[in-house]
Amino acid sequence: MSYVKPKFRHPNLPTNRRGYTVADYDGAISTLCAGCGHDSISAAIRNACFKSAIEPHRIAKVSGIGCSSKMPTYFLGKSHGFNSVHGRMPSVATGASLANRDLTYIGVSGDGDTASIGMGQFVHLVRRNLNMTYIVANNGCYGLTKGQDSATADIGSVAKGGAVNPFEGIDLASLALLQGASFVARSFSGDKGQLEPLIRAAMAHKGFAFIDVVSPCVTFNNHAGSTKSYSETREHLTPMPVEFVPMRDEITTNYDPGTTQAVTLHDGSVIHLQKAADGVKTDDRNAALMRMQQARDEGSILTGLMFLDPNQADLTQTLNLATTPLNELGKDELCPGSKVLKSINEGLR
């Protein structure tokens, strides 16, 4: 069996405003299980980057270990990438971002890679508000080691072998909110219409953007009794409508809460916006936490944009770093001489 994609593409594939086709954002053929939700996330990332017209060589992909961390192989084959050790993607992403802030950073992780071995690094990444998009493919199990419950498995969820999980699961979206994340969202791998615009909005956000994606494991966690199976997730979804419009010439519209409005975009396409009912605020951290907890108590999965703070300082601003990326600083800037060093030391006495 061949895992090499054919290079031939239809000569009339549409291009984005930078002249790239969607094929320019492809990666290798996936070796994940057929029907895995992770492949849907990979496709959503590819499509989001194409639609947002981000040049592939201006994107850096980082990941850890797990089924989810194999995903960057399957999209953006012409982008930078680094597959780190288990749970240590946040420190690699931090170092890369501080060295070159001009790239768009996409971190892909899993519920084990983030909520177990990587928890310590994850919470520090959140509180520092690193400028990156962090996506967790959350299936509630360890797919590479025969489907044991992960730290995000819901209490009462039944494993494939019949064991019932006796522990409360970690809600990563709520944790990100509590730790001060400036963009928090949740989606479902089977909801392309919601997931793609959320990823586009996350990449456009300046600061730490976290997206928790429920992504059923078709091999070990897609049976009756699992709370993260396709059927269970679809039956309990409570979606919050979302769409993303990139900033160019202003497009304005006005319509009432709870109604739908058609809007023509710059490329001539039309989107249908549905406005949430009055009282839903995405800039209120406490209200977002309450909505998520209420949905959890009701046994539903609230998806969509939970919280957004566009004015929170990111890590480079907090540390007051030079505007020039560290990898572009020359000898004179990096070694200013003994007089400058002496003045710095004097200022620390």
DOGURO-637725 format. One record per residue (C-alpha): residue in three letters; y, x, z. Coordinates in pm, whole numbers, plus 50000, padded with zeros to 5 digits. Example, Ala and Ser with C-alpha at 12.3 -4.5 7.8 and 13.67 -1.06 7.14 Angstrom:
2
kolnu residuo: ALA, yy: 49550, xx: 51230, zz: 50780
kolnu residuo: SER, yy: 49894, xx: 51367, zz: 50714
This chain:
349
kolnu residuo: MET, yy: 50000, xx: 50000, zz: 50000
kolnu residuo: SER, yy: 50343, xx: 50135, zz: 49906
kolnu residuo: TYR, yy: 50639, xx: 50124, zz: 50143
kolnu residuo: VAL, yy: 50889, xx: 50246, zz: 49883
kolnu residuo: LYS, yy: 51141, xx: 49996, zz: 49752
kolnu residuo: PRO, yy: 51190, xx: 49983, zz: 49376
kolnu residuo: LYS, yy: 51522, xx: 50136, zz: 49270
kolnu residuo: PHE, yy: 51583, xx: 49885, zz: 48993
kolnu residuo: ARG, yy: 51843, xx: 49621, zz: 49070
kolnu residuo: HIS, yy: 51989, xx: 49352, zz: 48848
kolnu residuo: PRO, yy: 52289, xx: 49505, zz: 48668
kolnu residuo: ASN, yy: 52506, xx: 49202, zz: 48739
kolnu residuo: LEU, yy: 52469, xx: 49191, zz: 49116
kolnu residuo: PRO, yy: 52799, xx: 49075, zz: 49271
kolnu residuo: THR, yy: 53010, xx: 49338, zz: 49445
kolnu residuo: ASN, yy: 53233, xx: 49325, zz: 49751
kolnu residuo: ARG, yy: 53599, xx: 49429, zz: 49747
kolnu residuo: ARG, yy: 53501, xx: 49798, zz: 49774
kolnu residuo: GLY, yy: 53270, xx: 49779, zz: 49474
kolnu residuo: TYR, yy: 52935, xx: 49786, zz: 49658
kolnu residuo: THR, yy: 52645, xx: 49551, zz: 49593
kolnu residuo: VAL, yy: 52426, xx: 49418, zz: 49873
kolnu residuo: ALA, yy: 52154, xx: 49656, zz: 49751
kolnu residuo: ASP, yy: 52377, xx: 49946, zz: 49859
kolnu residuo: TYR, yy: 52322, xx: 49828, zz: 50217
kolnu residuo: ASP, yy: 51942, xx: 49812, zz: 50194
kolnu residuo: GLY, yy: 51703, xx: 50036, zz: 50386
kolnu residuo: ALA, yy: 51332, xx: 50105, zz: 50365
kolnu residuo: ILE, yy: 51066, xx: 49834, zz: 50347
kolnu residuo: SER, yy: 50991, xx: 49700, zz: 50695
kolnu residuo: THR, yy: 50656, xx: 49786, zz: 50857
kolnu residuo: LEU, yy: 50706, xx: 49531, zz: 51136
kolnu residuo: CYS, yy: 50473, xx: 49231, zz: 51162
kolnu residuo: ALA, yy: 50523, xx: 48966, zz: 50895
kolnu residuo: GLY, yy: 50757, xx: 48699, zz: 51027
kolnu residuo: CYS, yy: 50910, xx: 48921, zz: 51299
kolnu residuo: GLY, yy: 51253, xx: 48799, zz: 51403
kolnu residuo: HIS, yy: 51373, xx: 49160, zz: 51403
kolnu residuo: ASP, yy: 51362, xx: 49164, zz: 51023
kolnu residuo: SER, yy: 51596, xx: 48865, zz: 51018
kolnu residuo: ILE, yy: 51839, xx: 49058, zz: 51238
kolnu residuo: SER, yy: 51819, xx: 49357, zz: 51002
kolnu residuo: ALA, yy: 51900, xx: 49128, zz: 50709
kolnu residuo: ALA, yy: 52192, xx: 48976, zz: 50901
kolnu residuo: ILE, yy: 52337, xx: 49322, zz: 50976
kolnu residuo: ARG, yy: 52300, xx: 49423, zz: 50612
kolnu residuo: ASN, yy: 52469, xx: 49106, zz: 50489
kolnu residuo: ALA, yy: 52746, xx: 49130, zz: 50750
kolnu residuo: CYS, yy: 52831, xx: 49488, zz: 50647
kolnu residuo: PHE, yy: 52828, xx: 49388, zz: 50279
kolnu residuo: LYS, yy: 53051, xx: 49085, zz: 50333
kolnu residuo: SER, yy: 53292, xx: 49281, zz: 50552
kolnu residuo: ALA, yy: 53303, xx: 49551, zz: 50282
kolnu residuo: ILE, yy: 53243, xx: 49839, zz: 50521
kolnu residuo: GLU, yy: 53152, xx: 50150, zz: 50326
kolnu residuo: PRO, yy: 52793, xx: 50251, zz: 50410
kolnu residuo: HIS, yy: 52889, xx: 50614, zz: 50480
kolnu residuo: ARG, yy: 53145, xx: 50492, zz: 50736
kolnu residuo: ILE, yy: 52871, xx: 50336, zz: 50952
kolnu residuo: ALA, yy: 52659, xx: 50508, zz: 51219
kolnu residuo: LYS, yy: 52337, xx: 50347, zz: 51347
kolnu residuo: VAL, yy: 52194, xx: 50444, zz: 51685
kolnu residuo: SER, yy: 51880, xx: 50320, zz: 51859
kolnu residuo: GLY, yy: 51625, xx: 50402, zz: 52129
kolnu residuo: ILE, yy: 51251, xx: 50334, zz: 52132
kolnu residuo: GLY, yy: 51060, xx: 50013, zz: 52060
kolnu residuo: CYS, yy: 50998, xx: 49766, zz: 51779
kolnu residuo: SER, yy: 51370, xx: 49688, zz: 51783
kolnu residuo: SER, yy: 51468, xx: 50054, zz: 51762
kolnu residuo: LYS, yy: 51268, xx: 50093, zz: 51439
kolnu residuo: MET, yy: 51502, xx: 49841, zz: 51277
kolnu residuo: PRO, yy: 51778, xx: 50083, zz: 51161
kolnu residuo: THR, yy: 51525, xx: 50227, zz: 50915
kolnu residuo: TYR, yy: 51520, xx: 49891, zz: 50739
kolnu residuo: PHE, yy: 51893, xx: 49852, zz: 50670
kolnu residuo: LEU, yy: 52186, xx: 50073, zz: 50565
kolnu residuo: GLY, yy: 51977, xx: 50354, zz: 50423
kolnu residuo: LYS, yy: 52292, xx: 50536, zz: 50311
kolnu residuo: SER, yy: 52451, xx: 50538, zz: 50657
kolnu residuo: HIS, yy: 52441, xx: 50790, zz: 50939
kolnu residuo: GLY, yy: 52165, xx: 50732, zz: 51194
kolnu residuo: PHE, yy: 52015, xx: 50867, zz: 51516
kolnu residuo: ASN, yy: 51696, xx: 50744, zz: 51682
kolnu residuo: SER, yy: 51719, xx: 50863, zz: 52044
kolnu residuo: VAL, yy: 51469, xx: 50866, zz: 52330
kolnu residuo: HIS, yy: 51372, xx: 50557, zz: 52529
kolnu residuo: GLY, yy: 51672, xx: 50392, zz: 52697
kolnu residuo: ARG, yy: 51914, xx: 50674, zz: 52614
kolnu residuo: MET, yy: 52091, xx: 50532, zz: 52311
kolnu residuo: PRO, yy: 52414, xx: 50459, zz: 52510
kolnu residuo: SER, yy: 52479, xx: 50826, zz: 52591
kolnu residuo: VAL, yy: 52416, xx: 50930, zz: 52230
kolnu residuo: ALA, yy: 52649, xx: 50656, zz: 52105
kolnu residuo: THR, yy: 52916, xx: 50762, zz: 52355
kolnu residuo: GLY, yy: 52906, xx: 51125, zz: 52247
kolnu residuo: ALA, yy: 52911, xx: 51039, zz: 51877
kolnu residuo: SER, yy: 53198, xx: 50793, zz: 51917
kolnu residuo: LEU, yy: 53412, xx: 51037, zz: 52113
kolnu residuo: ALA, yy: 53349, xx: 51304, zz: 51849
kolnu residuo: ASN, yy: 53435, xx: 51075, zz: 51558
kolnu residuo: ARG, yy: 53606, xx: 50748, zz: 51636
kolnu residuo: ASP, yy: 53659, xx: 50669, zz: 51269
kolnu residuo: LEU, yy: 53304, xx: 50543, zz: 51214
kolnu residuo: THR, yy: 53175, xx: 50192, zz: 51281
kolnu residuo: TYR, yy: 52899, xx: 50224, zz: 51541
kolnu residuo: ILE, yy: 52608, xx: 49980, zz: 51550
kolnu residuo: GLY, yy: 52361, xx: 50018, zz: 51836
kolnu residuo: VAL, yy: 52025, xx: 49842, zz: 51806
kolnu residuo: SER, yy: 51808, xx: 49807, zz: 52114
kolnu residuo: GLY, yy: 51544, xx: 49586, zz: 52272
kolnu residuo: ASP, yy: 51486, xx: 49409, zz: 52600
kolnu residuo: GLY, yy: 51273, xx: 49697, zz: 52727
kolnu residuo: ASP, yy: 51496, xx: 49971, zz: 52591
kolnu residuo: THR, yy: 51803, xx: 49807, zz: 52751
kolnu residuo: ALA, yy: 51690, xx: 49593, zz: 53047
kolnu residuo: SER, yy: 51429, xx: 49832, zz: 53190
kolnu residuo: ILE, yy: 51437, xx: 50207, zz: 53128
kolnu residuo: GLY, yy: 51786, xx: 50195, zz: 52978
kolnu residuo: MET, yy: 51953, xx: 49967, zz: 53233
kolnu residuo: GLY, yy: 52141, xx: 50248, zz: 53409
kolnu residuo: GLN, yy: 52300, xx: 50375, zz: 53090
kolnu residuo: PHE, yy: 52364, xx: 50026, zz: 52957
kolnu residuo: VAL, yy: 52580, xx: 49905, zz: 53247
kolnu residuo: HIS, yy: 52794, xx: 50220, zz: 53233
kolnu residuo: LEU, yy: 52837, xx: 50180, zz: 52858
kolnu residuo: VAL, yy: 52959, xx: 49824, zz: 52914
kolnu residuo: ARG, yy: 53208, xx: 49909, zz: 53187
kolnu residuo: ARG, yy: 53355, xx: 50194, zz: 52982
kolnu residuo: ASN, yy: 53419, xx: 49956, zz: 52690
kolnu residuo: LEU, yy: 53301, xx: 50194, zz: 52421
kolnu residuo: ASN, yy: 53412, xx: 50084, zz: 52076
kolnu residuo: MET, yy: 53078, xx: 49978, zz: 51924
kolnu residuo: THR, yy: 52858, xx: 49680, zz: 51839
kolnu residuo: TYR, yy: 52549, xx: 49665, zz: 52061
kolnu residuo: ILE, yy: 52271, xx: 49430, zz: 51946
kolnu residuo: VAL, yy: 51963, xx: 49354, zz: 52157
kolnu residuo: ALA, yy: 51661, xx: 49210, zz: 51976
kolnu residuo: ASN, yy: 51527, xx: 49015, zz: 52272
kolnu residuo: ASN, yy: 51166, xx: 48891, zz: 52254
kolnu residuo: GLY, yy: 51077, xx: 48899, zz: 52623
kolnu residuo: CYS, yy: 50778, xx: 49131, zz: 52577
kolnu residuo: TYR, yy: 50673, xx: 49487, zz: 52498
kolnu residuo: GLY, yy: 50547, xx: 49449, zz: 52144
kolnu residuo: LEU, yy: 50447, xx: 49814, zz: 52101
kolnu residuo: THR, yy: 50219, xx: 49811, zz: 52407
kolnu residuo: LYS, yy: 50028, xx: 49485, zz: 52362
kolnu residuo: GLY, yy: 50278, xx: 49225, zz: 52479
kolnu residuo: GLN, yy: 50333, xx: 49273, zz: 52853
kolnu residuo: ASP, yy: 50626, xx: 49076, zz: 52999
kolnu residuo: SER, yy: 50958, xx: 49259, zz: 52976
kolnu residuo: ALA, yy: 51244, xx: 49234, zz: 53225
kolnu residuo: THR, yy: 51404, xx: 48951, zz: 53023
kolnu residuo: ALA, yy: 51095, xx: 48728, zz: 53028
kolnu residuo: ASP, yy: 51184, xx: 48394, zz: 53189
kolnu residuo: ILE, yy: 51022, xx: 48292, zz: 53514
kolnu residuo: GLY, yy: 50727, xx: 48064, zz: 53441
kolnu residuo: SER, yy: 50683, xx: 48194, zz: 53087
kolnu residuo: VAL, yy: 50316, xx: 48225, zz: 52991
kolnu residuo: ALA, yy: 50198, xx: 48548, zz: 52831
kolnu residuo: LYS, yy: 49948, xx: 48549, zz: 52545
kolnu residuo: GLY, yy: 49670, xx: 48645, zz: 52788
kolnu residuo: GLY, yy: 49751, xx: 48344, zz: 53007
kolnu residuo: ALA, yy: 49936, xx: 48515, zz: 53294
kolnu residuo: VAL, yy: 50245, xx: 48334, zz: 53425
kolnu residuo: ASN, yy: 50555, xx: 48547, zz: 53485
kolnu residuo: PRO, yy: 50653, xx: 48512, zz: 53857
kolnu residuo: PHE, yy: 50992, xx: 48688, zz: 53829
kolnu residuo: GLU, yy: 51338, xx: 48577, zz: 53723
kolnu residuo: GLY, yy: 51438, xx: 48729, zz: 53391
kolnu residuo: ILE, yy: 51747, xx: 48944, zz: 53350
kolnu residuo: ASP, yy: 52015, xx: 48766, zz: 53148
kolnu residuo: LEU, yy: 52175, xx: 49053, zz: 52956
kolnu residuo: ALA, yy: 52465, xx: 48844, zz: 52824
kolnu residuo: SER, yy: 52563, xx: 48740, zz: 53176
kolnu residuo: LEU, yy: 52526, xx: 49098, zz: 53295
kolnu residuo: ALA, yy: 52752, xx: 49222, zz: 53016
kolnu residuo: LEU, yy: 53012, xx: 48965, zz: 53117
kolnu residuo: LEU, yy: 52994, xx: 49066, zz: 53483
kolnu residuo: GLN, yy: 53030, xx: 49435, zz: 53395
kolnu residuo: GLY, yy: 53349, xx: 49367, zz: 53197
kolnu residuo: ALA, yy: 53239, xx: 49357, zz: 52833
kolnu residuo: SER, yy: 53527, xx: 49255, zz: 52607
kolnu residuo: PHE, yy: 53306, xx: 49068, zz: 52354
kolnu residuo: VAL, yy: 52989, xx: 48881, zz: 52451
kolnu residuo: ALA, yy: 52776, xx: 48658, zz: 52228
kolnu residuo: ARG, yy: 52422, xx: 48527, zz: 52198
kolnu residuo: SER, yy: 52236, xx: 48409, zz: 51892
kolnu residuo: PHE, yy: 51891, xx: 48339, zz: 51748
kolnu residuo: SER, yy: 51729, xx: 48549, zz: 51477
kolnu residuo: GLY, yy: 51641, xx: 48230, zz: 51290
kolnu residuo: ASP, yy: 52005, xx: 48115, zz: 51274
kolnu residuo: LYS, yy: 52150, xx: 48320, zz: 50988
kolnu residuo: GLY, yy: 52455, xx: 48095, zz: 50961
kolnu residuo: GLN, yy: 52562, xx: 48182, zz: 51315
kolnu residuo: LEU, yy: 52433, xx: 48538, zz: 51350
kolnu residuo: GLU, yy: 52603, xx: 48691, zz: 51046
kolnu residuo: PRO, yy: 52960, xx: 48589, zz: 51135
kolnu residuo: LEU, yy: 52901, xx: 48695, zz: 51496
kolnu residuo: ILE, yy: 52802, xx: 49044, zz: 51376
kolnu residuo: ARG, yy: 53105, xx: 49060, zz: 51146
kolnu residuo: ALA, yy: 53333, xx: 48960, zz: 51432
kolnu residuo: ALA, yy: 53168, xx: 49214, zz: 51663
kolnu residuo: MET, yy: 53221, xx: 49498, zz: 51414
kolnu residuo: ALA, yy: 53585, xx: 49399, zz: 51371
kolnu residuo: HIS, yy: 53640, xx: 49393, zz: 51748
kolnu residuo: LYS, yy: 53800, xx: 49701, zz: 51905
kolnu residuo: GLY, yy: 53593, xx: 49764, zz: 52216
kolnu residuo: PHE, yy: 53238, xx: 49698, zz: 52335
kolnu residuo: ALA, yy: 53085, xx: 49402, zz: 52151
kolnu residuo: PHE, yy: 52750, xx: 49280, zz: 52286
kolnu residuo: ILE, yy: 52518, xx: 49038, zz: 52105
kolnu residuo: ASP, yy: 52194, xx: 48921, zz: 52269
kolnu residuo: VAL, yy: 51965, xx: 48788, zz: 51995
kolnu residuo: VAL, yy: 51656, xx: 48587, zz: 52085
kolnu residuo: SER, yy: 51400, xx: 48730, zz: 51842
kolnu residuo: PRO, yy: 51046, xx: 48591, zz: 51881
kolnu residuo: CYS, yy: 50751, xx: 48831, zz: 51867
kolnu residuo: VAL, yy: 50509, xx: 48665, zz: 51625
kolnu residuo: THR, yy: 50215, xx: 48871, zz: 51752
kolnu residuo: PHE, yy: 50242, xx: 48859, zz: 52132
kolnu residuo: ASN, yy: 50502, xx: 48597, zz: 52226
kolnu residuo: ASN, yy: 50493, xx: 48304, zz: 51985
kolnu residuo: HIS, yy: 50239, xx: 48078, zz: 52153
kolnu residuo: ALA, yy: 50251, xx: 47761, zz: 52365
kolnu residuo: GLY, yy: 50396, xx: 47842, zz: 52706
kolnu residuo: SER, yy: 50622, xx: 48123, zz: 52586
kolnu residuo: THR, yy: 50992, xx: 48053, zz: 52638
kolnu residuo: LYS, yy: 51089, xx: 48289, zz: 52355
kolnu residuo: SER, yy: 50869, xx: 48151, zz: 52079
kolnu residuo: TYR, yy: 51015, xx: 48007, zz: 51759
kolnu residuo: SER, yy: 50933, xx: 47648, zz: 51849
kolnu residuo: GLU, yy: 51053, xx: 47675, zz: 52211
kolnu residuo: THR, yy: 51378, xx: 47844, zz: 52109
kolnu residuo: ARG, yy: 51459, xx: 47592, zz: 51837
kolnu residuo: GLU, yy: 51390, xx: 47300, zz: 52071
kolnu residuo: HIS, yy: 51626, xx: 47433, zz: 52339
kolnu residuo: LEU, yy: 51913, xx: 47578, zz: 52137
kolnu residuo: THR, yy: 52266, xx: 47467, zz: 52223
kolnu residuo: PRO, yy: 52471, xx: 47635, zz: 51949
kolnu residuo: MET, yy: 52847, xx: 47687, zz: 51959
kolnu residuo: PRO, yy: 52977, xx: 47688, zz: 51597
kolnu residuo: VAL, yy: 53129, xx: 48016, zz: 51479
kolnu residuo: GLU, yy: 53277, xx: 48159, zz: 51159
kolnu residuo: PHE, yy: 53456, xx: 48485, zz: 51086
kolnu residuo: VAL, yy: 53754, xx: 48524, zz: 50852
kolnu residuo: PRO, yy: 53871, xx: 48886, zz: 50793
kolnu residuo: MET, yy: 54239, xx: 48965, zz: 50835
kolnu residuo: ARG, yy: 54421, xx: 48972, zz: 50501
kolnu residuo: ASP, yy: 54694, xx: 48730, zz: 50399
kolnu residuo: GLU, yy: 54703, xx: 48461, zz: 50661
kolnu residuo: ILE, yy: 54500, xx: 48146, zz: 50601
kolnu residuo: THR, yy: 54603, xx: 47860, zz: 50825
kolnu residuo: THR, yy: 54456, xx: 47521, zz: 50897
kolnu residuo: ASN, yy: 54497, xx: 47251, zz: 51156
kolnu residuo: TYR, yy: 54238, xx: 46998, zz: 51265
kolnu residuo: ASP, yy: 54133, xx: 46812, zz: 51577
kolnu residuo: PRO, yy: 53880, xx: 46930, zz: 51836
kolnu residuo: GLY, yy: 53527, xx: 46810, zz: 51765
kolnu residuo: THR, yy: 53592, xx: 46770, zz: 51390
kolnu residuo: THR, yy: 53508, xx: 46976, zz: 51078
kolnu residuo: GLN, yy: 53753, xx: 47127, zz: 50827
kolnu residuo: ALA, yy: 53685, xx: 47289, zz: 50488
kolnu residuo: VAL, yy: 53880, xx: 47614, zz: 50429
kolnu residuo: THR, yy: 53901, xx: 47813, zz: 50104
kolnu residuo: LEU, yy: 53879, xx: 48191, zz: 50156
kolnu residuo: HIS, yy: 54034, xx: 48475, zz: 49958
kolnu residuo: ASP, yy: 53732, xx: 48515, zz: 49732
kolnu residuo: GLY, yy: 53734, xx: 48145, zz: 49641
kolnu residuo: SER, yy: 53441, xx: 48052, zz: 49861
kolnu residuo: VAL, yy: 53467, xx: 47762, zz: 50102
kolnu residuo: ILE, yy: 53363, xx: 47756, zz: 50465
kolnu residuo: HIS, yy: 53333, xx: 47454, zz: 50689
kolnu residuo: LEU, yy: 53475, xx: 47508, zz: 51035
kolnu residuo: GLN, yy: 53368, xx: 47297, zz: 51328
kolnu residuo: LYS, yy: 53605, xx: 47310, zz: 51622
kolnu residuo: ALA, yy: 53453, xx: 47302, zz: 51967
kolnu residuo: ALA, yy: 53556, xx: 47020, zz: 52195
kolnu residuo: ASP, yy: 53853, xx: 47062, zz: 52430
kolnu residuo: GLY, yy: 53784, xx: 47272, zz: 52738
kolnu residuo: VAL, yy: 53574, xx: 47544, zz: 52571
kolnu residuo: LYS, yy: 53765, xx: 47870, zz: 52617
kolnu residuo: THR, yy: 53633, xx: 48205, zz: 52496
kolnu residuo: ASP, yy: 53901, xx: 48404, zz: 52683
kolnu residuo: ASP, yy: 53795, xx: 48289, zz: 53032
kolnu residuo: ARG, yy: 53527, xx: 48518, zz: 53177
kolnu residuo: ASN, yy: 53446, xx: 48295, zz: 53475
kolnu residuo: ALA, yy: 53423, xx: 47983, zz: 53259
kolnu residuo: ALA, yy: 53189, xx: 48166, zz: 53019
kolnu residuo: LEU, yy: 52963, xx: 48267, zz: 53307
kolnu residuo: MET, yy: 52957, xx: 47909, zz: 53435
kolnu residuo: ARG, yy: 52867, xx: 47772, zz: 53089
kolnu residuo: MET, yy: 52584, xx: 48018, zz: 53054
kolnu residuo: GLN, yy: 52449, xx: 47947, zz: 53402
kolnu residuo: GLN, yy: 52471, xx: 47571, zz: 53345
kolnu residuo: ALA, yy: 52276, xx: 47604, zz: 53020
kolnu residuo: ARG, yy: 52018, xx: 47820, zz: 53198
kolnu residuo: ASP, yy: 51981, xx: 47561, zz: 53475
kolnu residuo: GLU, yy: 51932, xx: 47291, zz: 53213
kolnu residuo: GLY, yy: 51664, xx: 47494, zz: 53036
kolnu residuo: SER, yy: 51871, xx: 47535, zz: 52720
kolnu residuo: ILE, yy: 51978, xx: 47849, zz: 52532
kolnu residuo: LEU, yy: 52353, xx: 47861, zz: 52477
kolnu residuo: THR, yy: 52440, xx: 48056, zz: 52163
kolnu residuo: GLY, yy: 52763, xx: 48157, zz: 51996
kolnu residuo: LEU, yy: 53067, xx: 48353, zz: 52109
kolnu residuo: MET, yy: 53081, xx: 48341, zz: 52489
kolnu residuo: PHE, yy: 53378, xx: 48564, zz: 52565
kolnu residuo: LEU, yy: 53642, xx: 48767, zz: 52382
kolnu residuo: ASP, yy: 53923, xx: 48986, zz: 52515
kolnu residuo: PRO, yy: 54101, xx: 49152, zz: 52220
kolnu residuo: ASN, yy: 54348, xx: 49338, zz: 52441
kolnu residuo: GLN, yy: 54116, xx: 49534, zz: 52670
kolnu residuo: ALA, yy: 54155, xx: 49913, zz: 52638
kolnu residuo: ASP, yy: 53856, xx: 50090, zz: 52486
kolnu residuo: LEU, yy: 53718, xx: 50422, zz: 52612
kolnu residuo: THR, yy: 53933, xx: 50646, zz: 52392
kolnu residuo: GLN, yy: 54248, xx: 50471, zz: 52518
kolnu residuo: THR, yy: 54132, xx: 50482, zz: 52880
kolnu residuo: LEU, yy: 54065, xx: 50857, zz: 52859
kolnu residuo: ASN, yy: 54389, xx: 50911, zz: 52663
kolnu residuo: LEU, yy: 54206, xx: 51116, zz: 52401
kolnu residuo: ALA, yy: 54372, xx: 51274, zz: 52102
kolnu residuo: THR, yy: 54418, xx: 51040, zz: 51808
kolnu residuo: THR, yy: 54244, xx: 51294, zz: 51582
kolnu residuo: PRO, yy: 53863, xx: 51271, zz: 51614
kolnu residuo: LEU, yy: 53719, xx: 51565, zz: 51809
kolnu residuo: ASN, yy: 53510, xx: 51674, zz: 51511
kolnu residuo: GLU, yy: 53830, xx: 51721, zz: 51307
kolnu residuo: LEU, yy: 54025, xx: 51929, zz: 51559
kolnu residuo: GLY, yy: 54091, xx: 52283, zz: 51442
kolnu residuo: LYS, yy: 54085, xx: 52617, zz: 51623
kolnu residuo: ASP, yy: 54450, xx: 52599, zz: 51728
kolnu residuo: GLU, yy: 54403, xx: 52259, zz: 51892
kolnu residuo: LEU, yy: 54075, xx: 52349, zz: 52062
kolnu residuo: CYS, yy: 54188, xx: 52696, zz: 52176
kolnu residuo: PRO, yy: 54566, xx: 52671, zz: 52238
kolnu residuo: GLY, yy: 54579, xx: 53002, zz: 52425
kolnu residuo: SER, yy: 54600, xx: 53140, zz: 52778
kolnu residuo: LYS, yy: 54951, xx: 53011, zz: 52844
kolnu residuo: VAL, yy: 54848, xx: 52651, zz: 52788
kolnu residuo: LEU, yy: 54534, xx: 52697, zz: 52998
kolnu residuo: LYS, yy: 54742, xx: 52848, zz: 53278
kolnu residuo: SER, yy: 54984, xx: 52552, zz: 53271
kolnu residuo: ILE, yy: 54692, xx: 52308, zz: 53290
kolnu residuo: ASN, yy: 54546, xx: 52492, zz: 53589
kolnu residuo: GLU, yy: 54884, xx: 52498, zz: 53760
kolnu residuo: GLY, yy: 54909, xx: 52123, zz: 53714
kolnu residuo: LEU, yy: 54580, xx: 52075, zz: 53897
kolnu residuo: ARG, yy: 54674, xx: 52274, zz: 54207
